[in-house]
Amino acid sequence: MKTAIVLGATGLIGKHLVEQLQHHSLFSKVVAVTRRPVDFGSAKVTNAVVNFEQLENHADVFQGDILFSCLGTTKKQAGSIAKQRIVDFDYQLQAAQLAKRNKVAHYLLVSSSGANGKSRSPYLKMKGQLEDEIRQLHFERTSIIQPSLLLGQRDHTRIAETLGSYFLPVLCKLPSLRKFKPIKGSQVATKMVEISLMPPQNKCFFKLDELF
């Protein structure tokens, strides 16, 4: 029986993760990390409310077998790329460091297709830099998920993603664009659970085609 920690538990992927984990027989406890109190409606789920600006004070929250990290925001929501980086990079890295300190064995990160620490795109550069930092922590096992555009019901509307959800499935039938094919948040969550239960392996990255 395993204890799972879900960072970003109310997001598009995180909410599906919590739901799937709480119904899975191999997980005895799910720690859903959130900024505000949330009732997940399950005795198996513990809601850990934290102040992300003072994560060090919540080190005990990051104790368990597996950390699923799927926290994220947008430049529009955050107000600038610098503020987006605080959520998408700083908070996730700090949580990973605390988990490593607490001897969490397996770390699963939702990154992005095209992530590259040397990219000219500020977003893809940020995602790539986070991947690089995570690998330097040397968890017993690290799994990095690289989906493309995420589809699903959100608490807020993202206009660019809404438009993309209509046009990308058609455009991505072209061989050169297949790597950008949209994927449902629930599909990513399902694959993350599957990966978490696989026997240990050297493979670290799971790209878009492997998530379907």
N, C-alpha and C positions, 0 to 999 in steps of 0.2 A: 504494500500500500504506500502511495506517495503523497507528499504535500506539495501542491503547486502554488506559486505566487504569480499573480497576473497584474502587471503594470500597464495601466491604460485600460482598466476593466470596463469602462463605460463607452469606449470607442467602438468603431465599426467592427473590428476584429475582436477586441477584448470582450465585448458582451457575448459574442458567440462562443468564445473560448470558455468563459465562466459557465455558460449554460451546458456546454458539452462535457466539461470536466466534472461538474457536479453530478452528472448522470453516469459517469464512467466508474465502473466497479474497481478499477485499479488506483483511483485517487480517493483518499480518505478525507482530505481537507483541501480547500481552495481559499487562499488569501487574496481577496480582491482589493487592490490598492487604489484609493480614490482621493480626490481633493475634498469632496463633500460626502456626507452620509448617504448611503444607498441601500435600500432593502432588496436583496437578491432573492428573497423568498425561499431560502434553503438552509437547513441546519448545518449542511456541510460547508457552506460558504461563510467565511469570516470577513467582514468589511473593515479594512484597516484605513482609517482616515488620516492622512498625513499633510503636513505643510511642506510642499516641495521646495520651498526656499530654505528649509532647515531639515533636509533629509537625514543629516547626521544624527539628529535627535530621534529618529525613527529606525535606527539600525536593527532593532529586534524584529521589525516587520519582515525583514528579508532573510528569514530562516526557513529552510525547507529543502526539497530535493531538486526542484526545477523552477527557474524563473522565466516566465514568458513576458518579454518586453515588447509592447506594441503601443507605446505612448506616442502621441504626435499631434501637431496642430498645423495650421497653414499660415503663410505669410500674412494673408488678409486678416485672419483671426488675431494673430499675434500683434500686428501693426507694423512689423518690419522683419527683415531676414535676421537681424541681430536678436530680436526678441523670440523669433521662431527657434533660433538655435538654442536658446535657453531651455526650451521644452524638449526639442527633438534630439539635442546633443547632451547638454549639461545634465539635465535631470536623469536621462537614461544611463549616462556614464556613471553618475554618482550612485545610482541604484545598483548598477552592476558591480561597482567597487565594494559596496556594502555586502552584497550577496557573496562575492568572492571571499571577503573577510569572514563571513559566516559559514564558509565551506559548502555553499550550494554547488552541487556537482554539474548540473546541466543548465546552460544559458541559451535561450532561443530569442533571437532578435528579428523583428520585422523591419527590414530595410527597404530598398527600392531597386527596381530594375535600372541598371545604368549607374549605380552608385560608384563613385570613383573619387578618391581623395585629391586627385589632381584635375578634376573636371572644371571647365569654365562656368558651369552652372552652379550657382551658390548652393542650391538645394542638393544636387547630386554630389557636390564636393563635401557638404556637411555629412551626408549619409555615408559616404566613403570614409571620411575621417573617423566617424563613429565606429564603423566596422574595424578599422585599423586599431583603434584604441581597445576595443573589446577583445580582439585576438591577442593583444599584448597582456591581457589579464590571465591568460592560460587557465581557463576553467578546465575541469576534467573533460568536459565535452562542450563544444560551442556549435550552434546551428544558426546560420544566417539565412533568412528567407527574403527573396528578392522578387516581390510581385510587381505588376505594372499598376495601371489605374484600378482602384478598388470600387466595386459596385455594391450598393446596398442602401438600406434606409438609415439615414443619419438624423441626429437631433437638429441639424442646421443644414442649410442648402449651400452647396459649393457649385456655382454656376459653371465653371470650366469643366468640372467633373461630370456635371449633368449633361452638358453638350457632348463631352467625350464618350459618355455611355451610349449615346445614340449613333455617333459616327465611327468610333474606333472599331467596333465589332465588324463593320463592313470593310473598312480600310485595311484591317489586320488580316484579311484573307490573302493579301499580297504577301509573298514570301519574305520580302525585305522588312515588313512591318509586323511580323508575327510575334516578335519579342515584346511588343507593346499591347498585346491583346488584354482587354480588361478581365478582371477576375473578381468574383464575389468575395466579400469579407468572410462569409461563412465557409467558403471553400478553403481559404487560407487558414482559418481556425482549425478546420478538420485535418488539414495536412500537418499543422503544427502538433496537434495531439498525436497523430500517427508517428511523426518524427520522434516525439518525446518517448515513445514506447518501443522504438526500434532498438535492436542490440547496438552497443557502442561501435562506432565506425570512424574511419579517418575523414570521411566526407564532411565538409563544413558548410558549403554553399548549396542552396536549393533554389535554382532559377525558375523562371515563370513556367516553362514547359513541364517541369517536374511537379508543379503544384496542382495541375489539373488532373 
